[in-house]
Amino acid sequence: MKIDREDFQASPGKEFKLSERQTQVKRFFKSKKHYHKRLDAGTQELSELQRQHYAANRYAILLIFQAMDAAGKDGAIRHVMSGVNPQGCQVFSFKQPSTEELEHDFLWRTTCRLPERGRIGIFNRSYYEEVLVVRVHPEILRSQGLPEGLISKQAIWEERYQSIVDFEEHLHRNGTRIIKFFLHLSKEEQRERFLDRIDEPDKNWKFSLADVRERKRWDDYMEAYEACLNATSTAHAPWYVVPADDKKNARLIVSQIILDTMKELGMSYPTVDKARLKELQAIRKEL
């Protein structure tokens, strides 16, 4: 069964309701064996594309993962990117801002971690936290050292959306291709995964009371995500809403979207001119 990335895209300029997007769809694999076969094929293809990407050194690729707790961001990154050469890939996880980071604008700390040309950068959470978590907890704005006039403005979220859109457009114009994933998890599936984290000793470390407190704000988060995705899904940096109740299915979808996007870049290994070939033949004789 073919995975069509357009089925999961938040179409730019076309408003949608997050509640109308499914958290589970028909499986793209027939069995566990078939899943591993399909995932392995994807990782092998991605590995080859990454080598071409690294050698061509023309584009930078930025993958952004956002989701509610327990949606499977870590697992998706680990499984989908397992075949990529670590030298060409960088993963950054953004948690609570440091004191130094709070002394700068909200895009500063992630800007410092953008991928170089020829590399793949992965943001496990990102600058989008500033219009998601901070929107659900506006009291956080008080700790960011902003002028009082900015904090009290009703338009602060719309202005931040615009800053993000402008920033991503700037990156696109300079050769960075951005692929954004929202792993769409149902509230009931999150509950089941939280219970697993309690019941399974090797998962206890993943769970805290803070997770339960945030879960109580589920509706507020869904509202914030819906507003964010509608405002920031653009032609050059679209959002993909990935059904995440089935972890294996979600990984296959994420993998295919990355592959399709990278293949569109038409990358290839650099060609060698006649002068370079002559030089190589001379070196061969020396050996």
Summary of the structure (lengths in Angstrom):
residues: 287
radius of gyration: 21.0
end to end distance: 51.2
largest distance: 73.1
contacts: 808
relative contact order: 0.21
helix: 56%
strand: 12%
